[in-house]
Amino acid sequence: MKIILLLLSLITIGFSLPASAAQHDDYPVSSPPFSEGIFPCSNCHAGLEVNTRKRELKDEHTSIKLRHAEQERWCLDCHNAGDRDKLKLADGENINFTESYRLCGQCHGNIYRDWKAGIHGKRIGYFKGGKRTYFLCVNCHNPHDPKFKPIKPEPPPIRPEATHARQ
Protein backbone atom coordinates (compact mmCIF):
# COMPACT_ATOMS: atom_id res chain seq x y z
CA MET A 1 0.00 0.00 0.00
CA LYS A 2 2.85 2.38 0.85
CA ILE A 3 4.44 1.74 -2.53
CA ILE A 4 1.20 2.60 -4.34
CA LEU A 5 0.86 5.85 -2.37
CA LEU A 6 4.49 6.72 -3.12
CA LEU A 7 3.98 6.08 -6.84
CA LEU A 8 0.79 8.16 -6.90
CA SER A 9 2.60 10.98 -5.09
CA LEU A 10 5.47 10.93 -7.58
CA ILE A 11 3.08 10.97 -10.53
CA THR A 12 1.13 13.88 -9.02
CA ILE A 13 4.33 15.84 -8.42
CA GLY A 14 5.48 15.15 -11.98
CA PHE A 15 2.26 16.55 -13.44
CA SER A 16 2.39 19.63 -11.25
CA LEU A 17 5.92 20.71 -12.22
CA PRO A 18 6.06 23.96 -14.18
CA ALA A 19 6.79 23.78 -17.89
CA SER A 20 10.21 25.36 -17.32
CA ALA A 21 11.24 22.30 -15.33
CA ALA A 22 10.38 20.01 -18.22
CA GLN A 23 13.17 18.38 -20.19
CA HIS A 24 14.20 20.47 -23.21
CA ASP A 25 15.35 18.97 -26.46
CA ASP A 26 19.04 19.52 -26.97
CA TYR A 27 20.06 21.05 -30.28
CA PRO A 28 23.75 21.67 -30.95
CA VAL A 29 23.73 25.20 -32.34
CA SER A 30 26.18 27.57 -33.95
CA SER A 31 27.31 30.65 -32.05
CA PRO A 32 24.97 33.64 -32.13
CA PRO A 33 26.19 36.35 -34.52
CA PHE A 34 26.84 39.07 -31.94
CA SER A 35 27.92 42.49 -33.18
CA GLU A 36 31.57 43.06 -32.30
CA GLY A 37 32.11 44.57 -28.87
CA ILE A 38 28.47 44.26 -27.82
CA PHE A 39 28.46 41.00 -25.80
CA PRO A 40 28.48 40.39 -22.94
CA CYS A 41 25.86 43.07 -22.45
CA SER A 42 26.69 43.28 -18.75
CA ASN A 43 29.96 45.04 -19.66
CA CYS A 44 27.92 48.21 -20.24
CA HIS A 45 24.69 47.49 -18.36
CA ALA A 46 26.29 46.49 -15.04
CA GLY A 47 25.44 49.10 -12.43
CA LEU A 48 22.95 50.94 -14.63
CA GLU A 49 19.47 51.55 -13.29
CA VAL A 50 16.90 49.48 -15.19
CA ASN A 51 14.32 51.58 -17.00
CA THR A 52 11.43 49.33 -18.07
CA ARG A 53 9.44 52.15 -19.69
CA LYS A 54 8.83 51.57 -23.41
CA ARG A 55 10.56 54.40 -25.25
CA GLU A 56 12.77 55.33 -28.18
CA LEU A 57 16.41 54.64 -27.36
CA LYS A 58 18.44 57.81 -27.88
CA ASP A 59 21.82 57.18 -26.24
CA GLU A 60 22.79 53.62 -27.15
CA HIS A 61 21.50 51.00 -29.58
CA THR A 62 20.21 53.78 -31.85
CA SER A 63 20.97 51.68 -34.93
CA ILE A 64 18.41 49.08 -33.83
CA LYS A 65 15.05 49.66 -35.47
CA LEU A 66 12.37 47.37 -34.05
CA ARG A 67 10.24 46.07 -36.92
CA HIS A 68 8.99 42.90 -35.27
CA ALA A 69 5.48 43.37 -33.85
CA GLU A 70 6.72 46.75 -32.70
CA GLN A 71 3.26 47.90 -31.56
CA GLU A 72 3.10 44.99 -29.12
CA ARG A 73 6.79 44.47 -28.31
CA TRP A 74 9.51 46.22 -26.38
CA CYS A 75 13.17 45.32 -25.75
CA LEU A 76 12.51 43.83 -22.33
CA ASP A 77 9.87 41.43 -23.65
CA CYS A 78 12.79 39.31 -24.89
CA HIS A 79 15.87 40.67 -23.11
CA ASN A 80 16.15 40.07 -19.38
CA ALA A 81 16.15 43.35 -17.43
CA GLY A 82 17.96 41.87 -14.43
CA ASP A 83 20.61 39.89 -16.32
CA ARG A 84 21.35 41.46 -19.68
CA ASP A 85 23.45 38.46 -20.72
CA LYS A 86 20.27 36.35 -20.85
CA LEU A 87 17.04 36.30 -22.80
CA LYS A 88 13.65 35.93 -21.12
CA LEU A 89 10.84 33.58 -22.11
CA ALA A 90 7.20 34.56 -21.66
CA ASP A 91 6.97 32.51 -18.46
CA GLY A 92 9.95 34.43 -17.00
CA GLU A 93 12.53 31.67 -17.48
CA ASN A 94 15.99 33.00 -18.33
CA ILE A 95 17.83 31.36 -21.21
CA ASN A 96 21.19 31.79 -22.88
CA PHE A 97 21.46 33.39 -26.30
CA THR A 98 22.40 29.96 -27.64
CA GLU A 99 18.82 28.88 -26.83
CA SER A 100 17.21 31.83 -28.62
CA TYR A 101 15.34 29.36 -30.85
CA ARG A 102 13.12 28.66 -27.82
CA LEU A 103 12.29 32.37 -27.54
CA CYS A 104 11.45 32.62 -31.25
CA GLY A 105 9.45 29.40 -31.04
CA GLN A 106 7.04 30.89 -28.50
CA CYS A 107 5.39 32.99 -31.22
CA HIS A 108 6.53 31.13 -34.32
CA GLY A 109 5.56 27.61 -33.26
CA ASN A 110 5.02 26.16 -36.73
CA ILE A 111 8.42 27.42 -37.89
CA TYR A 112 10.04 26.18 -34.67
CA ARG A 113 8.60 22.71 -35.31
CA ASP A 114 9.95 22.80 -38.88
CA TRP A 115 13.36 24.06 -37.65
CA LYS A 116 13.65 21.16 -35.20
CA ALA A 117 12.77 18.72 -38.00
CA GLY A 118 15.31 20.27 -40.38
CA ILE A 119 12.70 21.63 -42.82
CA HIS A 120 13.28 25.33 -42.01
CA GLY A 121 16.69 26.88 -41.47
CA LYS A 122 20.13 25.49 -42.02
CA ARG A 123 21.91 22.51 -40.52
CA ILE A 124 25.36 21.25 -41.29
CA GLY A 125 26.75 17.81 -40.57
CA TYR A 126 25.04 14.45 -40.65
CA PHE A 127 21.32 13.71 -40.75
CA LYS A 128 21.70 10.39 -38.92
CA GLY A 129 24.45 9.09 -36.72
CA GLY A 130 26.95 11.89 -36.61
CA LYS A 131 27.59 15.38 -35.37
CA ARG A 132 25.39 18.12 -36.77
CA THR A 133 24.99 21.79 -36.03
CA TYR A 134 21.78 23.78 -36.24
CA PHE A 135 21.99 27.43 -37.22
CA LEU A 136 20.04 29.71 -34.90
CA CYS A 137 17.14 31.81 -36.20
CA VAL A 138 19.35 34.88 -35.73
CA ASN A 139 22.02 33.45 -38.05
CA CYS A 140 19.63 34.22 -40.94
CA HIS A 141 17.06 36.64 -39.49
CA ASN A 142 17.72 39.93 -37.73
CA PRO A 143 15.76 39.43 -34.48
CA HIS A 144 14.69 43.07 -34.43
CA ASP A 145 13.73 43.15 -38.14
CA PRO A 146 13.37 39.50 -39.26
CA LYS A 147 11.65 39.93 -42.61
CA PHE A 148 13.98 39.33 -45.54
CA LYS A 149 14.50 42.34 -47.77
CA PRO A 150 13.37 41.94 -51.39
CA ILE A 151 16.13 40.84 -53.74
CA LYS A 152 16.33 41.06 -57.50
CA PRO A 153 15.88 37.59 -59.02
CA GLU A 154 18.61 36.12 -61.18
CA PRO A 155 17.87 35.85 -64.91
CA PRO A 156 16.63 32.47 -66.15
CA PRO A 157 19.23 30.02 -67.43
CA ILE A 158 20.06 30.06 -71.11
CA ARG A 159 18.93 26.93 -72.88
CA PRO A 160 21.73 25.04 -74.62
CA GLU A 161 19.83 25.06 -77.94
CA ALA A 162 19.98 28.85 -77.98
CA THR A 163 23.77 28.98 -77.80
CA HIS A 164 24.68 25.86 -79.81
CA ALA A 165 22.85 25.50 -83.09
CA ARG A 166 21.77 21.98 -83.93
CA GLN A 167 23.36 20.49 -87.02
C-alpha positions as CSV (number, residue, x, y, z in Angstrom):
1,M,0.0,0.0,0.0
2,K,2.9,2.4,0.9
3,I,4.4,1.7,-2.5
4,I,1.2,2.6,-4.3
5,L,0.9,5.9,-2.4
6,L,4.5,6.7,-3.1
7,L,4.0,6.1,-6.8
8,L,0.8,8.2,-6.9
9,S,2.6,11.0,-5.1
10,L,5.5,10.9,-7.6
11,I,3.1,11.0,-10.5
12,T,1.1,13.9,-9.0
13,I,4.3,15.8,-8.4
14,G,5.5,15.1,-12.0
15,F,2.3,16.6,-13.4
16,S,2.4,19.6,-11.2
17,L,5.9,20.7,-12.2
18,P,6.1,24.0,-14.2
19,A,6.8,23.8,-17.9
20,S,10.2,25.4,-17.3
21,A,11.2,22.3,-15.3
22,A,10.4,20.0,-18.2
23,Q,13.2,18.4,-20.2
24,H,14.2,20.5,-23.2
25,D,15.3,19.0,-26.5
26,D,19.0,19.5,-27.0
27,Y,20.1,21.0,-30.3
28,P,23.7,21.7,-30.9
29,V,23.7,25.2,-32.3
30,S,26.2,27.6,-34.0
31,S,27.3,30.6,-32.1
32,P,25.0,33.6,-32.1
33,P,26.2,36.4,-34.5
34,F,26.8,39.1,-31.9
35,S,27.9,42.5,-33.2
36,E,31.6,43.1,-32.3
37,G,32.1,44.6,-28.9
38,I,28.5,44.3,-27.8
39,F,28.5,41.0,-25.8
40,P,28.5,40.4,-22.9
41,C,25.9,43.1,-22.4
42,S,26.7,43.3,-18.7
43,N,30.0,45.0,-19.7
44,C,27.9,48.2,-20.2
45,H,24.7,47.5,-18.4
46,A,26.3,46.5,-15.0
47,G,25.4,49.1,-12.4
48,L,22.9,50.9,-14.6
49,E,19.5,51.6,-13.3
50,V,16.9,49.5,-15.2
51,N,14.3,51.6,-17.0
52,T,11.4,49.3,-18.1
53,R,9.4,52.2,-19.7
54,K,8.8,51.6,-23.4
55,R,10.6,54.4,-25.2
56,E,12.8,55.3,-28.2
57,L,16.4,54.6,-27.4
58,K,18.4,57.8,-27.9
59,D,21.8,57.2,-26.2
60,E,22.8,53.6,-27.1
61,H,21.5,51.0,-29.6
62,T,20.2,53.8,-31.9
63,S,21.0,51.7,-34.9
64,I,18.4,49.1,-33.8
65,K,15.0,49.7,-35.5
66,L,12.4,47.4,-34.0
67,R,10.2,46.1,-36.9
68,H,9.0,42.9,-35.3
69,A,5.5,43.4,-33.9
70,E,6.7,46.8,-32.7
71,Q,3.3,47.9,-31.6
72,E,3.1,45.0,-29.1
73,R,6.8,44.5,-28.3
74,W,9.5,46.2,-26.4
75,C,13.2,45.3,-25.8
76,L,12.5,43.8,-22.3
77,D,9.9,41.4,-23.7
78,C,12.8,39.3,-24.9
79,H,15.9,40.7,-23.1
80,N,16.2,40.1,-19.4
81,A,16.1,43.3,-17.4
82,G,18.0,41.9,-14.4
83,D,20.6,39.9,-16.3
84,R,21.4,41.5,-19.7
85,D,23.4,38.5,-20.7
86,K,20.3,36.4,-20.8
87,L,17.0,36.3,-22.8
88,K,13.6,35.9,-21.1
89,L,10.8,33.6,-22.1
90,A,7.2,34.6,-21.7
91,D,7.0,32.5,-18.5
92,G,9.9,34.4,-17.0
93,E,12.5,31.7,-17.5
94,N,16.0,33.0,-18.3
95,I,17.8,31.4,-21.2
96,N,21.2,31.8,-22.9
97,F,21.5,33.4,-26.3
98,T,22.4,30.0,-27.6
99,E,18.8,28.9,-26.8
100,S,17.2,31.8,-28.6
101,Y,15.3,29.4,-30.8
102,R,13.1,28.7,-27.8
103,L,12.3,32.4,-27.5
104,C,11.5,32.6,-31.2
105,G,9.5,29.4,-31.0
106,Q,7.0,30.9,-28.5
107,C,5.4,33.0,-31.2
108,H,6.5,31.1,-34.3
109,G,5.6,27.6,-33.3
110,N,5.0,26.2,-36.7
111,I,8.4,27.4,-37.9
112,Y,10.0,26.2,-34.7
113,R,8.6,22.7,-35.3
114,D,10.0,22.8,-38.9
115,W,13.4,24.1,-37.7
116,K,13.7,21.2,-35.2
117,A,12.8,18.7,-38.0
118,G,15.3,20.3,-40.4
119,I,12.7,21.6,-42.8
120,H,13.3,25.3,-42.0
121,G,16.7,26.9,-41.5
122,K,20.1,25.5,-42.0
123,R,21.9,22.5,-40.5
124,I,25.4,21.2,-41.3
125,G,26.7,17.8,-40.6
126,Y,25.0,14.5,-40.7
127,F,21.3,13.7,-40.7
128,K,21.7,10.4,-38.9
129,G,24.5,9.1,-36.7
130,G,27.0,11.9,-36.6
131,K,27.6,15.4,-35.4
132,R,25.4,18.1,-36.8
133,T,25.0,21.8,-36.0
134,Y,21.8,23.8,-36.2
135,F,22.0,27.4,-37.2
136,L,20.0,29.7,-34.9
137,C,17.1,31.8,-36.2
138,V,19.4,34.9,-35.7
139,N,22.0,33.5,-38.0
140,C,19.6,34.2,-40.9
141,H,17.1,36.6,-39.5
142,N,17.7,39.9,-37.7
143,P,15.8,39.4,-34.5
144,H,14.7,43.1,-34.4
145,D,13.7,43.1,-38.1
146,P,13.4,39.5,-39.3
147,K,11.6,39.9,-42.6
148,F,14.0,39.3,-45.5
149,K,14.5,42.3,-47.8
150,P,13.4,41.9,-51.4
151,I,16.1,40.8,-53.7
152,K,16.3,41.1,-57.5
153,P,15.9,37.6,-59.0
154,E,18.6,36.1,-61.2
155,P,17.9,35.9,-64.9
156,P,16.6,32.5,-66.1
157,P,19.2,30.0,-67.4
158,I,20.1,30.1,-71.1
159,R,18.9,26.9,-72.9
160,P,21.7,25.0,-74.6
161,E,19.8,25.1,-77.9
162,A,20.0,28.8,-78.0
163,T,23.8,29.0,-77.8
164,H,24.7,25.9,-79.8
165,A,22.9,25.5,-83.1
166,R,21.8,22.0,-83.9
167,Q,23.4,20.5,-87.0
